[in-house]
Amino acid sequence: MSKPLKLIAQSPEDMIVVSSLLQNMTVRVGDIVWQQSERRFAFIGNRFHWEKKRIFRRPKGERVRTAVHFSGIGEARITGFDLHDSDQVLELLDIETVEHGAGCQFLLKFAGGASIMTEADAVDAVVTDVSESWQAINRPRHD
């Protein structure tokens, strides 16, 4: 087993690394939560192990269960999916971070046009692997 990933992002440059590591993560809508009173936005999903792409022991690659949370979130808006369809699975393509004034925005872009836009006081994100890895059903492809 490889060491679990544990990252803290506190700058837009850090978020570039986070975005690349979370690319192609599958997230069930029921595993997305915005705790408005705590100003926290979080989700958990199955991350493809991109950082191991050259040393796979499994030919189709590996996935690992990964938790992500953002602190200081003042607003979250969804587009292109229904929060009540808890079994729908989204595929994360990218997280774009835009600084503005004293805060920033995170735009989580999913395949098929779905997205989540959050407004934050600052970049404050934590990414943590929470399981052992397993063989992926297939390797993500980008055409």
C-alpha positions in Angstrom: 0.0 0.0 0.0 1.2 3.5 -0.8 1.0 6.3 1.8 -2.4 8.0 1.9 -2.5 11.4 0.3 -3.0 14.3 2.8 -2.8 17.8 1.4 -3.6 21.3 2.6 -4.2 24.0 0.0 -3.8 27.6 1.0 -3.0 29.3 -2.3 -4.3 29.3 -5.9 -1.0 27.5 -6.8 -1.8 24.8 -4.3 -5.2 24.4 -5.8 -3.6 23.7 -9.2 -2.0 20.6 -7.7 -5.3 19.6 -5.9 -7.2 20.0 -9.2 -4.8 17.7 -11.0 -4.9 15.1 -8.4 -8.7 15.1 -8.3 -9.2 15.0 -12.1 -11.6 12.2 -13.0 -12.8 11.7 -9.4 -16.3 10.2 -9.3 -18.6 11.8 -6.8 -22.1 10.6 -5.9 -24.4 13.6 -5.5 -25.5 12.3 -2.1 -21.9 12.6 -0.9 -21.8 16.4 -1.5 -22.7 18.7 1.4 -22.6 22.4 2.2 -22.7 23.1 5.9 -23.8 26.7 5.6 -23.8 27.4 9.3 -20.2 26.1 9.6 -19.2 27.7 6.3 -17.8 24.3 5.0 -18.3 22.6 1.7 -17.3 19.0 1.5 -17.5 15.9 -0.7 -16.1 12.4 -0.8 -15.5 10.3 -3.9 -13.4 7.8 -5.7 -10.1 9.5 -6.9 -8.1 8.0 -9.7 -4.4 7.6 -8.5 -2.9 9.9 -11.1 0.3 10.3 -9.1 1.0 6.5 -9.6 0.4 6.5 -13.3 3.8 5.0 -14.2 4.1 2.5 -11.4 0.7 0.7 -11.5 0.7 -2.9 -10.5 -2.8 -3.0 -11.8 -3.1 -2.5 -15.6 -6.2 -0.2 -15.5 -4.9 1.9 -12.7 -6.2 2.4 -9.2 -8.8 4.4 -7.3 -9.0 5.4 -3.7 -11.7 6.9 -1.6 -10.8 10.6 -0.9 -12.5 13.3 1.2 -12.2 17.0 0.3 -13.4 20.0 2.3 -13.2 23.7 1.8 -13.5 26.1 4.8 -14.8 29.7 4.8 -17.4 29.1 2.2 -20.1 31.8 2.2 -22.1 30.7 -0.8 -22.4 27.6 -3.0 -24.4 27.4 -6.3 -25.0 24.3 -8.3 -25.8 24.0 -12.0 -26.6 21.1 -14.2 -27.7 18.5 -11.7 -30.3 17.9 -9.0 -29.2 17.8 -5.4 -32.2 15.5 -4.6 -30.9 12.8 -7.1 -28.5 11.5 -4.5 -27.5 8.4 -6.5 -26.4 10.4 -9.6 -22.6 10.1 -10.1 -20.6 13.1 -11.3 -17.1 13.0 -12.8 -14.9 15.9 -11.7 -12.9 17.4 -14.5 -11.3 20.5 -13.0 -11.3 22.9 -10.1 -10.7 26.5 -11.2 -9.7 29.0 -8.5 -10.2 32.7 -9.1 -9.0 35.3 -6.6 -11.1 38.4 -6.2 -10.7 41.1 -3.6 -10.0 39.6 -0.2 -11.6 36.2 -1.2 -11.8 33.7 -4.0 -14.1 31.5 -6.0 -13.8 27.8 -6.6 -15.5 26.5 -9.8 -15.8 22.7 -9.7 -16.5 21.5 -13.3 -18.0 18.1 -14.0 -18.5 16.1 -17.2 -21.8 16.9 -18.9 -21.8 20.6 -18.0 -22.6 20.2 -14.3 -20.8 22.6 -11.9 -20.6 24.0 -8.4 -19.4 27.6 -7.8 -18.4 28.5 -4.3 -17.5 31.8 -2.8 -14.8 31.7 -0.1 -13.0 34.0 2.3 -9.6 32.5 1.2 -8.1 29.3 -0.2 -8.5 26.8 2.6 -8.9 23.2 1.4 -8.0 19.8 2.8 -7.7 16.6 0.7 -7.3 13.2 2.5 -7.4 9.6 1.2 -9.6 7.6 3.6 -9.3 4.1 2.2 -7.0 1.5 0.6 -6.7 1.7 -3.2 -8.4 -0.8 -5.4 -8.2 -1.7 -9.1 -10.1 0.7 -11.3 -12.7 -0.6 -13.7 -11.1 1.4 -16.5 -8.5 4.1 -16.9 -10.0 7.6 -17.6 -9.7 8.7 -21.2 -9.6 12.2 -22.6 -10.4 12.7 -26.3 
